[in-house]
Amino acid sequence: MILAFFALLFTSFINILAPLPGIQAIGLLSIITTPEKAVALAAFYFFISACIRIVLFRKDIIWSEAKKLIPLSAVGAMIGAASLFRISETTLLVIIACFSIYFLGEKISSLRHKKITLKKENKMTASATGLFSGFLQGAGFSGSDLRNNYFYAQGFSLSNVQGTTAVLGALNFFLATIIRLMWGGLKIPDLTPIFFLAPFMFIVAFGGRLVVKKIERKWGNIIAILVMSTTLLFILYKIFFLN
């Protein structure tokens, strides 16, 4: 159990530098509880993590973008929390892969043409990203990967992505946690270990923020492409070899 908690703290630090697939935290939590409860606990863990990142990256949040995605993202989160695991994981992964390929292409294209300003958004793409990423997070899947790739494709810096996605993630995971508490899938005493971890999560996240702030935009773009590519490869691996 102690090793699992230390691994979660390490994940919190790495996640600031290069966001990891949310399944990592779920896998670690499944070591100390059942897979079903691990998904529920992960929602609260990510809620606390998102709140910490909102505080640390509050000056980097693109509020105009967050406000556009919040309504559909919240709706998606509630639908996802109410329909946990009723949709084929393979189907969800294929959809995420398609979005990821599109966003990666957009990011590479913008760098090839040396565009460093924020791109004008496609409203349909933004709406689909908000709704689907919210649904995934509500259902216990990795919705932040999809949303982060969208933000990277828009030209956001690493700090912008961390702050803006944290706002949406905090709302989604809060709604998912409340729904599971109401429906009996989770009880307040179950949350105690996460409360215990919160101060340590803040410390390691603060350390991650210091590193991110020192990364130049040039290296930030390289890291963004590496993260997007790694996420896509992870998704494709799950589709073709783990299903």
Buried (B, 14 or more C-beta within 10 A) or exposed (E): EEEBBEBBBEBBBBBBBBBBBBBBBBBBBBEBBEEBBBBBBBBBBBBBBBBBBBEBBEEBBBEEBBEBBBEBBBBBBBBBBBEBEEBEBEEBBBBBBEBBBBBBEBBBEBBEEEEEEBBEBEEEBBBBBBBBBBBBBBBBBBBBBBBBBBBBBBBBBBBBBBBBBBBBBBBBBBBBBBBBBEEEBBEEEBBEBBEEBBEBBBBBBBBBBEEBEEBEEEEBBEBBBEBBBBBBEBBBEBBEEEE
